[in-house]
Amino acid sequence: RFETENRGINHVEGGWPKDINPLEPDQTSRFRKKTEKEDGYTRSMLSLGNLVEHTIKQNNIVDIYENYFQNLQPDVVEEAPYAKTVNIYRDPHNARRTANHISWYADGARKLAVSYCNLE
């Protein structure tokens, strides 16, 4: 037996509380100023800054122009690659839209999640 569940969200402008209209610059500006004055905001920005700095330093260490695998010989493949259709999943939404990302559940690939693009 195969169980399905449909859940949806239209993520156009993100992270705003329900009482804030993201299309109103005054409301979003007031909300940002209020959030930036909170104690947790400063601590969060400092910890995120350290994390970003660490990641940037790691990226700067890697020489993207160095040929790391110059002595590596390609594997010889005797049979041609192929693909086989196992299942076809249809979008439950009536409007045509493009799938943006597909994720499988890590434990045995029993669950599938798809995010779609909003083309409006």
DSSP file (Angstrom, degrees, kcal/mol; ACC not computed):
  #  RESIDUE AA STRUCTURE BP1 BP2  ACC     N-H-->O    O-->H-N    N-H-->O    O-->H-N    TCO  KAPPA ALPHA  PHI   PSI    X-CA   Y-CA   Z-CA
    1    1 A R              0   0    0      0, 0.0     2,-0.5     0, 0.0     0, 0.0   0.000 360.0 360.0 360.0 134.0    0.0    0.0    0.0
    2    2 A F        -     0   0    0      2,-0.0     2,-0.4     0, 0.0     0, 0.0  -0.933 360.0-156.7-111.8 124.0    1.3    3.4   -1.0
    3    3 A E        -     0   0    0     -2,-0.5     2,-0.3     2,-0.0     0, 0.0  -0.829   9.9-171.6-102.1 136.1    0.3    6.4    1.1
    4    4 A T        -     0   0    0     -2,-0.4     2,-0.3   107,-0.0   107,-0.0  -0.891   6.7-171.3-122.7 157.0    0.4    9.9   -0.3
    5    5 A E        -     0   0    0     -2,-0.3     2,-0.5     2,-0.1    -2,-0.0  -0.968  11.3-149.7-147.3 129.7    0.0   13.3    1.3
    6    6 A N        +     0   0    0     -2,-0.3     2,-0.4    86,-0.0    -2,-0.0  -0.886  21.3 167.3-104.3 128.2   -0.3   16.7   -0.4
    7    7 A R        -     0   0    0     -2,-0.5     2,-0.3     2,-0.0    -2,-0.1  -0.989  10.4-173.1-133.9 144.5    0.9   19.8    1.3
    8    8 A G        +     0   0    0     -2,-0.4     2,-0.3     2,-0.0    -2,-0.0  -0.982  15.5 174.5-142.5 153.9    1.4   23.2   -0.3
    9    9 A I        -     0   0    0     -2,-0.3     2,-0.9     2,-0.0    -2,-0.0  -0.962  23.9-142.3-151.7 138.1    2.8   26.6    0.3
   10   10 A N        -     0   0    0     -2,-0.3     2,-1.1     3,-0.0     3,-0.3  -0.866  20.4-168.0-103.4 100.7    3.2   29.6   -2.1
   11   11 A H        +     0   0    0     -2,-0.9     3,-0.2     1,-0.2   107,-0.2  -0.751  31.4 139.7 -95.7  95.8    6.4   31.2   -1.0
   12   12 A V  S    S+     0   0    0     -2,-1.1     2,-0.4     1,-0.4    -1,-0.2   0.854  78.0  10.4-100.6 -54.5    6.6   34.5   -2.8
   13   13 A E  S    S-     0   0    0     -3,-0.3     3,-0.4     3,-0.1    -1,-0.4  -0.992  91.6-141.7-129.0 121.3    8.0   36.9   -0.1
   14   14 A G        +     0   0    0     -2,-0.4    -3,-0.0     1,-0.2     0, 0.0  -0.472  55.2  13.8-103.0 157.5    9.3   35.0    2.9
   15   15 A G  S    S+     0   0    0      1,-0.2    -1,-0.2    -2,-0.2     0, 0.0   0.508  75.3 134.3  79.4   9.5    9.6   35.2    6.6
   16   16 A W        -     0   0    0     -3,-0.4    -1,-0.2     1,-0.1    -3,-0.1  -0.712  56.9-114.4 -94.3 142.4    7.1   37.9    7.4
   17   17 A P    >   -     0   0    0      0, 0.0     3,-1.6     0, 0.0    -1,-0.1  -0.251  34.5-105.1 -63.5 162.1    4.5   37.6   10.2
   18   18 A K  T 3  S+     0   0    0      1,-0.3    -2,-0.0     3,-0.1     0, 0.0   0.823 119.2  55.8 -61.4 -32.7    0.9   37.5    9.1
   19   19 A D  T 3  S+     0   0    0      2,-0.1     2,-0.5     0, 0.0    -1,-0.3   0.492  93.3  83.5 -81.9  -0.9    0.2   41.1   10.2
   20   20 A I    <   -     0   0    0     -3,-1.6    -4,-0.1     8,-0.0     3,-0.0  -0.904  69.5-148.8-104.8 124.0    3.0   42.5    8.0
   21   21 A N    >   -     0   0    0     -2,-0.5     3,-2.0     1,-0.1     7,-0.3  -0.824   5.0-154.6 -89.3 113.7    2.3   43.1    4.4
   22   22 A P  T 3  S+     0   0    0      0, 0.0    -1,-0.1     0, 0.0    -8,-0.1   0.667  92.1  61.6 -65.7 -13.9    5.6   42.5    2.5
   23   23 A L  T 3  S+     0   0    0      1,-0.1    -2,-0.0   -10,-0.1    -3,-0.0   0.539  87.4  82.9 -87.4  -6.7    4.4   44.9   -0.3
   24   24 A E    <>  -     0   0    0     -3,-2.0     4,-2.1     1,-0.2     5,-0.2  -0.861  63.7-163.4 -99.0 106.7    4.3   47.8    2.2
   25   25 A P  H  > S+     0   0    0      0, 0.0     4,-2.3     0, 0.0     5,-0.2   0.839  88.3  55.6 -58.8 -34.6    7.7   49.4    2.6
   26   26 A D  H  > S+     0   0    0      2,-0.2     4,-2.3     1,-0.2     5,-0.2   0.927 109.3  45.8 -65.0 -44.1    6.7   51.2    5.8
   27   27 A Q  H  > S+     0   0    0     -3,-0.2     4,-2.3     1,-0.2    -1,-0.2   0.925 115.2  45.9 -65.4 -44.5    5.5   48.0    7.5
   28   28 A T  H  X S+     0   0    0     -4,-2.1     4,-2.5    -7,-0.3    -1,-0.2   0.887 112.3  51.5 -67.5 -37.1    8.6   46.0    6.6
   29   29 A S  H  X S+     0   0    0     -4,-2.3     4,-2.5    -5,-0.2    -2,-0.2   0.927 111.0  47.3 -64.6 -45.2   11.0   48.8    7.6
   30   30 A R  H  X S+     0   0    0     -4,-2.3     4,-2.4     1,-0.2    -2,-0.2   0.911 112.8  49.6 -61.6 -42.4    9.3   49.2   11.0
   31   31 A F  H  X S+     0   0    0     -4,-2.3     4,-2.4     2,-0.2    -2,-0.2   0.915 111.0  49.2 -64.6 -42.5    9.5   45.4   11.5
   32   32 A R  H  X S+     0   0    0     -4,-2.5     4,-2.7     2,-0.2    -2,-0.2   0.934 111.7  48.4 -61.3 -46.5   13.2   45.3   10.5
   33   33 A K  H  X S+     0   0    0     -4,-2.5     4,-1.0     1,-0.2    -2,-0.2   0.906 112.5  48.8 -61.4 -41.9   14.1   48.1   12.9
   34   34 A K  H  < S+     0   0    0     -4,-2.4     3,-0.5     1,-0.2     4,-0.5   0.913 113.6  46.6 -63.8 -42.7   12.2   46.5   15.7
   35   35 A T  H >< S+     0   0    0     -4,-2.4     3,-1.2     1,-0.2     6,-0.3   0.889 107.8  55.9 -67.2 -39.9   13.9   43.1   15.1
   36   36 A E  H 3< S+     0   0    0     -4,-2.7    -1,-0.2     1,-0.3    -2,-0.2   0.713 102.0  58.2 -67.5 -20.1   17.3   44.7   14.8
   37   37 A K  T 3< S+     0   0    0     -4,-1.0    -1,-0.3    -3,-0.5    -2,-0.2   0.622  83.8 104.2 -83.7 -13.3   16.9   46.2   18.3
   38   38 A E  S <> S-     0   0    0     -3,-1.2     4,-1.1    -4,-0.5     3,-0.4  -0.377  76.0-128.7 -70.9 147.9   16.4   42.8   20.0
   39   39 A D  H  > S+     0   0    0      1,-0.2     4,-1.6     2,-0.2     3,-0.3   0.889 106.9  56.2 -62.7 -41.0   19.3   41.3   22.0
   40   40 A G  H  > S+     0   0    0      1,-0.2     4,-2.5     2,-0.2    -1,-0.2   0.796  98.8  62.2 -63.8 -28.9   19.1   38.0   20.2
   41   41 A Y  H  > S+     0   0    0     -3,-0.4     4,-2.6    -6,-0.3    -1,-0.2   0.937 103.8  46.8 -63.3 -47.1   19.5   39.7   16.8
   42   42 A T  H  X S+     0   0    0     -4,-1.1     4,-2.2    -3,-0.3    -2,-0.2   0.928 113.8  47.7 -62.5 -45.6   23.0   41.0   17.6
   43   43 A R  H  X S+     0   0    0     -4,-1.6     4,-2.4     1,-0.2    -1,-0.2   0.911 112.4  50.2 -61.7 -41.7   24.1   37.7   19.0
   44   44 A S  H  X S+     0   0    0     -4,-2.5     4,-2.7     1,-0.2     5,-0.2   0.920 110.4  49.0 -63.0 -44.0   22.8   35.8   16.0
   45   45 A M  H  X S+     0   0    0     -4,-2.6     4,-2.4     1,-0.2    -1,-0.2   0.892 111.1  50.3 -64.3 -39.0   24.5   38.2   13.6
   46   46 A L  H  X S+     0   0    0     -4,-2.2     4,-1.9     2,-0.2    -1,-0.2   0.922 113.2  44.8 -65.2 -43.3   27.8   37.8   15.4
   47   47 A S  H  X S+     0   0    0     -4,-2.4     4,-1.9     1,-0.2    -2,-0.2   0.894 114.5  48.7 -69.7 -37.6   27.7   34.0   15.4
   48   48 A L  H  X S+     0   0    0     -4,-2.7     4,-2.8    -5,-0.2     5,-0.2   0.883 108.1  55.7 -66.5 -37.0   26.6   34.0   11.7
   49   49 A G  H  X S+     0   0    0     -4,-2.4     4,-2.5    -5,-0.2    -2,-0.2   0.909 107.6  48.6 -60.8 -42.2   29.5   36.4   10.9
   50   50 A N  H  X S+     0   0    0     -4,-1.9     4,-2.2     2,-0.2    -1,-0.2   0.905 112.2  48.9 -63.7 -41.3   32.0   34.0   12.5
   51   51 A L  H  X S+     0   0    0     -4,-1.9     4,-2.2     2,-0.2    -2,-0.2   0.919 112.6  47.1 -64.7 -44.1   30.5   31.1   10.5
   52   52 A V  H  X S+     0   0    0     -4,-2.8     4,-2.5     1,-0.2    -2,-0.2   0.905 111.3  51.7 -64.5 -41.7   30.6   33.0    7.2
   53   53 A E  H  X S+     0   0    0     -4,-2.5     4,-2.3    -5,-0.2    -1,-0.2   0.910 109.5  50.1 -62.0 -42.1   34.2   34.1    7.9
   54   54 A H  H  X S+     0   0    0     -4,-2.2     4,-2.0     1,-0.2    -1,-0.2   0.917 111.9  48.0 -61.1 -44.6   35.2   30.5    8.5
   55   55 A T  H  X S+     0   0    0     -4,-2.2     4,-2.3     2,-0.2    -2,-0.2   0.896 110.4  51.2 -65.5 -40.8   33.6   29.3    5.3
   56   56 A I  H  X S+     0   0    0     -4,-2.5     4,-2.2     1,-0.2    -1,-0.2   0.912 109.0  51.1 -62.9 -42.4   35.2   32.1    3.2
   57   57 A K  H  X S+     0   0    0     -4,-2.3     4,-1.1     1,-0.2    -1,-0.2   0.897 109.8  50.2 -62.5 -39.7   38.6   31.2    4.6
   58   58 A Q  H  X S+     0   0    0     -4,-2.0     4,-1.1     1,-0.2     3,-0.5   0.924 111.1  48.7 -62.7 -43.9   38.1   27.6    3.6
   59   59 A N  H  < S+     0   0    0     -4,-2.3     3,-0.2     1,-0.2    -2,-0.2   0.851 108.1  54.4 -66.1 -34.0   37.0   28.6    0.1
   60   60 A N  H  < S+     0   0    0     -4,-2.2    -1,-0.2     1,-0.2    -2,-0.2   0.757 101.6  59.9 -71.6 -23.5   40.1   30.8   -0.2
   61   61 A I  H  < S+     0   0    0     -4,-1.1     2,-0.3    -3,-0.5    -1,-0.2   0.857  88.0  84.5 -71.2 -35.2   42.4   28.0    0.6
   62   62 A V  S  < S-     0   0    0     -4,-1.1     2,-0.9    -3,-0.2     3,-0.1  -0.541  74.6-142.5 -75.2 126.7   41.3   25.8   -2.3
   63   63 A D    >   -     0   0    0     -2,-0.3     3,-1.1     1,-0.2    -1,-0.1  -0.792  13.3-169.2 -88.4 104.6   43.1   26.6   -5.5
   64   64 A I  T 3  S+     0   0    0     -2,-0.9    -1,-0.2     1,-0.2    -2,-0.0   0.641  83.0  55.1 -73.0 -12.0   40.3   26.2   -8.1
   65   65 A Y  T 3  S+     0   0    0      2,-0.1    -1,-0.2    -3,-0.1     2,-0.2   0.548  83.4 102.9 -96.6  -8.7   42.9   26.4  -11.0
   66   66 A E  S <  S-     0   0    0     -3,-1.1     2,-1.0     1,-0.1     3,-0.1  -0.541  73.2-130.1 -76.2 139.0   45.1   23.5   -9.8
   67   67 A N    >   +     0   0    0     -2,-0.2     3,-0.6     1,-0.2    -1,-0.1  -0.780  28.7 178.3 -89.2 101.5   44.7   20.2  -11.6
   68   68 A Y  T 3  S+     0   0    0     -2,-1.0     3,-0.2     1,-0.2    -1,-0.2   0.691  75.1  41.9 -78.2 -19.6   44.3   17.8   -8.7
   69   69 A F  T >   +     0   0    0      1,-0.1     3,-1.0    -3,-0.1    -1,-0.2  -0.231  65.5 132.5-125.1  43.7   43.8   14.7  -10.8
   70   70 A Q  T <  S+     0   0    0     -3,-0.6    -1,-0.1     1,-0.2    -2,-0.1   0.814  78.5  45.7 -68.2 -29.4   46.3   15.0  -13.6
   71   71 A N  T 3  S+     0   0    0     -3,-0.2     2,-0.4     2,-0.1    -1,-0.2   0.401  87.4 110.5 -93.4   3.3   47.6   11.3  -13.2
   72   72 A L    <   -     0   0    0     -3,-1.0    -3,-0.1     1,-0.0     0, 0.0  -0.662  57.7-148.8 -85.1 127.1   44.1    9.8  -13.0
   73   73 A Q        -     0   0    0     -2,-0.4     2,-0.1     1,-0.1    -2,-0.1  -0.739  23.9-109.2 -93.1 141.5   43.1    7.6  -15.9
   74   74 A P        -     0   0    0      0, 0.0     2,-0.1     0, 0.0    -1,-0.1  -0.403  36.0-107.0 -69.3 145.7   39.4    7.5  -16.8
   75   75 A D        -     0   0    0     -2,-0.1     2,-0.6     1,-0.1     0, 0.0  -0.453  28.7-124.2 -69.3 142.9   37.6    4.2  -16.2
   76   76 A V        -     0   0    0     -2,-0.1     2,-0.6     2,-0.0    -1,-0.1  -0.814  23.8-160.4 -90.8 121.5   36.8    2.1  -19.2
   77   77 A V        -     0   0    0     -2,-0.6    -2,-0.0     1,-0.1     0, 0.0  -0.905   9.3-170.9-105.9 123.5   33.0    1.4  -19.4
   78   78 A E        +     0   0    0     -2,-0.6     2,-0.4     2,-0.1    -1,-0.1   0.839  68.9  55.8 -85.0 -33.7   32.1   -1.6  -21.5
   79   79 A E  S    S-     0   0    0      1,-0.0     3,-0.1     3,-0.0    -1,-0.0  -0.788  89.6-111.1-103.5 146.7   28.3   -1.2  -21.5
   80   80 A A        -     0   0    0     -2,-0.4    -2,-0.1     1,-0.1    -1,-0.0  -0.402  38.1-104.7 -70.5 144.8   26.5    2.0  -22.6
   81   81 A P        +     0   0    0      0, 0.0     2,-0.3     0, 0.0    -1,-0.1  -0.369  45.3 179.9 -67.6 151.1   24.8    4.0  -19.9
   82   82 A Y        -     0   0    0     -3,-0.1     2,-0.3    -2,-0.0    -3,-0.0  -0.963  19.9-146.8-147.7 163.4   21.0    3.7  -19.8
   83   83 A A        -     0   0    0     -2,-0.3     2,-0.4     2,-0.0     0, 0.0  -0.977   9.4-159.6-133.0 147.8   18.0    4.9  -17.9
   84   84 A K        -     0   0    0     -2,-0.3     2,-0.5     0, 0.0    -2,-0.0  -0.994  19.2-127.4-131.4 132.6   14.7    3.2  -17.1
   85   85 A T        +     0   0    0     -2,-0.4     3,-0.1     1,-0.2    -2,-0.0  -0.676  31.3 168.9 -78.7 123.3   11.4    4.8  -16.1
   86   86 A V        -     0   0    0     -2,-0.5     2,-0.3     1,-0.4    -1,-0.2   0.832  63.8  -0.6-100.8 -46.8   10.1    3.2  -13.0
   87   87 A N        -     0   0    0      2,-0.0     2,-0.5     0, 0.0    -1,-0.4  -0.966  56.0-143.6-141.9 156.3    7.2    5.5  -12.0
   88   88 A I        -     0   0    0     -2,-0.3     2,-0.5    -3,-0.1    -3,-0.0  -0.993  16.1-163.3-121.8 124.3    5.6    8.6  -13.3
   89   89 A Y        -     0   0    0     -2,-0.5     2,-0.3     0, 0.0    -2,-0.0  -0.928   8.6-148.9-110.3 128.6    4.3   11.1  -10.7
   90   90 A R        -     0   0    0     -2,-0.5    -2,-0.0     1,-0.0     0, 0.0  -0.719  22.4-110.8 -97.3 145.0    1.9   13.8  -11.8
   91   91 A D        -     0   0    0     -2,-0.3    -1,-0.0     1,-0.1     6,-0.0  -0.604  20.6-148.4 -70.9 125.1    1.6   17.2  -10.2
   92   92 A P  S    S+     0   0    0      0, 0.0     2,-0.2     0, 0.0    -1,-0.1   0.659  72.5  93.7 -72.2 -13.3   -1.6   17.4   -8.3
   93   93 A H  S    S-     0   0    0      1,-0.1     4,-0.1     2,-0.1    -2,-0.1  -0.555  72.9-141.2 -80.0 143.8   -1.9   21.2   -9.0
   94   94 A N  S    S+     0   0    0     -2,-0.2     2,-0.1     2,-0.1    -1,-0.1   0.847  78.3  80.7 -75.1 -34.4   -4.0   22.1  -12.1
   95   95 A A  S    S-     0   0    0      1,-0.1     2,-0.3     0, 0.0    -2,-0.1  -0.454  89.8-109.9 -74.9 144.7   -1.8   25.0  -13.3
   96   96 A R        +     0   0    0     -2,-0.1     2,-0.3     2,-0.0    -1,-0.1  -0.576  50.4 160.6 -73.6 132.9    1.4   24.1  -15.2
   97   97 A R        -     0   0    0     -2,-0.3     2,-0.4    -4,-0.1    21,-0.1  -0.984  37.7-109.6-151.9 158.4    4.5   24.7  -13.2
   98   98 A T        -     0   0    0     19,-0.3    19,-2.9    -2,-0.3     2,-0.4  -0.728  27.7-122.4 -95.0 135.4    8.1   23.7  -13.3
   99   99 A A  E     -A  116   0A   0     -2,-0.4    17,-0.3    17,-0.2     3,-0.1  -0.636  26.1-174.5 -73.4 128.4    9.6   21.4  -10.7
  100  100 A N  E     +     0   0A   0     15,-3.4     2,-0.3    -2,-0.4    16,-0.2   0.821  63.7   2.0 -93.8 -38.1   12.5   23.2   -9.0
  101  101 A H  E     -A  115   0A   0     14,-1.5    14,-2.6     2,-0.0     2,-0.4  -0.990  55.6-157.0-154.7 141.6   14.0   20.5   -6.8
  102  102 A I  E     -A  114   0A   0     -2,-0.3     2,-0.4    12,-0.2    12,-0.2  -0.985  14.2-174.7-121.8 131.5   13.3   16.9   -6.0
  103  103 A S  E     -A  113   0A   0     10,-2.8    10,-2.8    -2,-0.4     2,-0.4  -0.982  10.9-151.4-127.6 138.7   14.4   15.3   -2.7
  104  104 A W  E     -A  112   0A   0     -2,-0.4     8,-0.2     8,-0.2     2,-0.2  -0.831  32.1-102.9-104.4 146.9   14.2   11.7   -1.6
  105  105 A Y     >  -     0   0    0      6,-2.7     4,-1.3    -2,-0.4     6,-0.1  -0.481  29.6-132.7 -64.8 134.5   13.8   10.6    2.0
  106  106 A A  T  4 S+     0   0    0      1,-0.2     2,-1.4    -2,-0.2    -1,-0.1   0.738  89.4  77.7 -67.2 -24.1   17.2    9.3    3.2
  107  107 A D  T  4 S-     0   0    0      1,-0.2     3,-0.5     4,-0.0    -1,-0.2  -0.616 128.9 -40.3 -92.3  80.4   15.9    6.1    4.8
  108  108 A G  T  4 S-     0   0    0     -2,-1.4    -1,-0.2     1,-0.2    -2,-0.2   0.592  89.3 -89.8  83.0  10.5   15.3    3.8    1.8
  109  109 A A  S  < S+     0   0    0     -4,-1.3    -1,-0.2     1,-0.1    -3,-0.1   0.888  82.6 139.6  54.2  45.0   13.8    6.4   -0.6
  110  110 A R        +     0   0    0     -3,-0.5     2,-0.4    -5,-0.1    -1,-0.1   0.607  59.4  52.3 -92.3 -13.1   10.3    5.8    0.6
  111  111 A K        -     0   0    0     -6,-0.1    -6,-2.7     2,-0.0     2,-0.4  -0.937  64.6-163.9-125.8 148.5    9.3    9.5    0.6
  112  112 A L  E     -A  104   0A   0     -2,-0.4     2,-0.4    -8,-0.2    -8,-0.2  -0.993   2.4-170.5-132.8 135.3    9.5   12.0   -2.2
  113  113 A A  E     -A  103   0A   0    -10,-2.8   -10,-2.8    -2,-0.4     2,-0.4  -0.990   3.6-170.1-127.9 137.5    9.3   15.8   -1.9
  114  114 A V  E     -A  102   0A   0     -2,-0.4     2,-0.4   -12,-0.2   -12,-0.2  -0.989   7.6-158.2-128.1 132.8    9.1   18.2   -4.8
  115  115 A S  E     -A  101   0A   0    -14,-2.6   -15,-3.4    -2,-0.4   -14,-1.5  -0.913  16.3-152.8-108.0 141.6    9.3   22.0   -4.8
  116  116 A Y  E     -A   99   0A   0     -2,-0.4     2,-0.3   -17,-0.3   -17,-0.2  -0.772  14.1-114.9-113.8 155.3    7.8   24.0   -7.7
  117  117 A C        -     0   0    0    -19,-2.9     2,-0.8    -2,-0.3   -19,-0.3  -0.656  20.6-133.0 -85.0 142.3    8.6   27.3   -9.2
  118  118 A N        -     0   0    0     -2,-0.3   -21,-0.1  -107,-0.2    -1,-0.0  -0.872  23.1-175.9 -93.3 108.9    6.1   30.1   -9.0
  119  119 A L              0   0    0     -2,-0.8    -1,-0.1     1,-0.2    -2,-0.0   0.298 360.0 360.0 -92.7  10.3    6.0   31.4  -12.6
  120  120 A E              0   0    0      0, 0.0    -1,-0.2     0, 0.0    -2,-0.0   0.467 360.0 360.0 -85.1 360.0    3.6   34.3  -11.9
